[in-house]
Amino acid sequence: MNVPLEARSARDAGGGLQYIPVPAFEDNYIWVISNGCDAAVVDPGDAAPVADFLQRQGLRLTAILLTHHHADHVGGVATLIQTCGAHGAVPVYGPGSETIQVVTDPLAGGDEIRIEPLRLVLSVIDVPGHTRGHIAYFAAAGEDPVPHLLCGDTLFASGCGRLFEGTPQQMLASLDALAALPDATEVHCAHEYTLSNIAFALAVEPDNADLLVWRDRAQGLRADGVATVPTTVGHEKRVNPFLRAHLPSIRQQLADKRHVHVSGRLDTFAALREWKNVFR
């Protein structure tokens, strides 16, 4: 994936923090939260691009945040600490219910952590579904007037994660918890899946006017080499079919296009996720 860092879709937050997506592998984003001096890194599956970014920007690694155990999210932690952690021990936060050897500070939903150099307070939300122990981190509005969500592979721009370990019921409950956050919350997910997610969303809701506008905007961003994330919780409620499983029109599309007849919201969500698994 070729996304020039100079063209990244980050901006200064009101509290002096930037949330910067550093591209890795083919379509991952490793988020760097920075005040211009110190940095926390989220899900560094690959150490090299993050170390390069930190060194070029003159940033000191002060914390690592992990959302779940998959290798493309945790595989670079040890090397990153060895390369960039010369200023003392670097805490590694992560889900306590998953086996991640590099975690020094295990977390569970309801916990709160403070990364002092950044003056950043994060609440931990349990979001099982993609994996059994997946967690997300939420920064409420404060000095930064915009709330922020770091959600790994649970909620994507116009999509959601595959259910590798959890159940549809777990994932729907997790998405409900994230959808209950303030509409202005910026959603910092871990992959650039947006265009393919939009294609699926349009198969589900071909007449969604917000989605059609979003398709054109997202295509333009990608053509310019710019990330399509962050989006916002409010935006996702308008364009993300997995947050719209309550709509009768979506149930009708499942009947018309998939010959699947569902009645409840959970069954609708499960059928959507199965459709997305095979959608091309």
N, C-alpha and C positions, 0 to 999 in steps of 0.2 A: 504494500500500500504506500503510495507516494503522496503524503500530505505535508507540504512544506511547513516547518514550524513557524516561519515568518508569516504564514497565511492562516495560522490557527485561529479558531473562533473563541479565543479567551478575551476577557476584558477585565479591567480593574474593578474590583468590588468596593462597595462603600467603606468596608472595614480595612481596606488596604491589601486584601488578599486577591490573588489571581488563581483561577482554576484552569489549568493548562493541559490539554490532551496531547500526550506524546505518543505518536504512532509506534506500534511494534507488530512483529509478525506480519500477517497479511491484512488483518482488519481489527486488531486490538487497539484500544486506547489505554495507556497508563496515565492516570491523572496525577499531576503535580500541583499541590496547593502551596503557594509561595507568597511571602511578604516582601520579596526582593532580596532577602538575606538567608532566611531559613526555609526549609521545604519539607512537607510530608508527601509521601508517595503512596499511591493506591494501586494495589494488585500488580506489582512489577514482575510479570512473567518472564521478561527478558531484561537483563541488567544493562546491556550495552547502550541502547538508545537513551535510557534514563541517566546513566552515568555521564554520557556525552552531554546531554542537556544540562544537567546540574553543573558540570565543570565549565561549560561555555557561558552559563549565566552567573557563575560564581555563587552558587547556592549551597548551603550546608544542609546535609540530610539529617533531620531531627526525629523522624518517625516514619514507620511503614504501617499501612492499614491494609488488611486482607479481608475479602468478602467470603471466599470459599476456597476449597482445596485444589481445584483443577490446576494442572501444571502451567497452563498459559497465564495464570494469575499469581502463582507463588514461585515459579521455577527460577526466577532471578534474584530472589531475596538474599541468599547467602553471598553471592558474588557482589551484589550491590553494596551490602554492608562492608564487605572486605575492600571494595574499591573506594567507597565514598563515606565510610563511617569512621573516619580517623579522629573525629572530635569527641570521642567517648561512645558509650554503649547506645545503640539505637533501639528503642523499643519497637517490637513488632506486635501489633494488635491483630487479633483474628478470632474466628468462631471457636469457642471452647469445646463445642460438641463434635468438631471434626479433627482428624489427626493431621496436624500440620507441624512438623518438627521444629520449624523456625519460629513459631509463635512464642513470645515471652510473656504476653499479657492476654490471656484468654478472656473472651467476652461472651455475653448472652444478652438477649433482648431486655431492655430496661436499664442496662448499664449506661453510664455516661463517662466519657473520657475528656481530658483537657490537654491539649498540646500547647504547653506554655509559650514556647517561642513565637507561635503564631497567634496566641490568644484565641485559640479555636476550641470551642466546646462542641462535642459531637454526641448525640444520642444514638444508641444502638437499637436497631429494629430487627427482630427475627423475621426472616422471609424465606422459609423453606419452600422447596418446589424444584428448582434447578438442581440443588443438592439438599440433603436433609438438614444441614446446619448452616445454610447460607444466611449471612447477615448483611444489613445495609447501615449506612451512617448518615445521620441527618443533622445539619447545622441550622438551627432556627435563626430567624432574623434577629439582629442585634445591632452591633456596630456596622455590620454589613446588613443593609436593609432587605437583601434578597436571601431567602432560605436556599439551602443547597442539599441535594440528595446524591449520595454515592452508592449506587445500587448494583454494581457488578453485573451479573447476568440474569437478574430478575426482571426488571422493566427496561425495555429498549425503546428507542424512538420508533413509534408505530408498531411495536411488537413486544414479545416477552420471551423469556428463555425456554429452552426445551426442558422437559421433565425427565431428567436422567435418574433421579433418585426419589423424588417426592411424588405426591399424588395431585390430580387436578384440584381436589378440594384444598390442599395445602397451598398450591400456587394461587388459586383464586383468592384465598384469604390474605396471602401476602400482597397481592396486587391491590386488594381492597385497603390494606393498611397504608400502602404508598399513595393510593388515590385520595385518601383522607387527609393528606398533607395539604398545606396551603397551595392554592392554584399557582401562585407566583414561584413556587419552588423550582429551581433549576435542576434538571435531571441529568446527572453525569453518569452515563452507562459505559460499559467496557468494550463495546464493539461498534464498528461502522457497518451496521446491517440495514441502514435506513431505507435505501432504495428498494431492496428486495422486500422489506417489510411493507413498504407503501404499495408495491405491486400486489401483494396478498391482500392488504387492507382494501384496495380498490375492487378486488374480486368479491370481497364481502360486502362492501358498501360503494357500489359504482356511482351513486348519485350524491355522495357526501361532498358538499361544496368546499368545506374546510380542507378536506383531504386532497381534492384536486388542486387547490392553491398550494398546499404543502408539497405536493409532488413536484410542481414546477419550481418552487423555491429550492427544494432539496437537490433537484437535478442541477440547478445552477450553481449551488454551493460545491457539489462534487466536481462539476466541470472546471471550477476554479481551484480545485485542490484544497478546499476548505471543509473542515469537519461539519457534519450536520447536527452535532450535539454541542452544548446542551440544548434540550428542549425544556418545556415546563410541564408540571403536572396538569395545569389547566389545558394546555395544548393537547396533551395526550388524551385527556377525556373527550376531546372533540374528534380525534383522528385515529385512535388506537382501538382496533376491534376487540382486543382482549379486556379493555375497560368498558366495553359497551355491550356486553353479553346479555344485558337486560332488555335489549331492544327487540320488539317483535319482528322488525324488518330483517334482522340478522338471522333469526330463527327461520324466516321464510327463505332466505338465501341458502341456508343449509338444506332445506327441503328441496328447493329448485335445482341447485347445482350439485349437491352431494347425495340427494335422496336419503337424507338423515332427518328424522323427525324427533325433535326434542321439545320438552315443555318447560323445564326449569332453567334457571340461570347457570347452575353448575354444569348440567348436561350440555348446555349451549357452549360454555367455555371449553369443556373437554372435547366437544366435537370440533370447535375452531382450532384447538391445538393439534388435534389429529390431522385436520385438513392442512394446516401450515406445515406439518412434518413431511407431507408428500407434495406440497405445492411447488410447481416449477413455472 
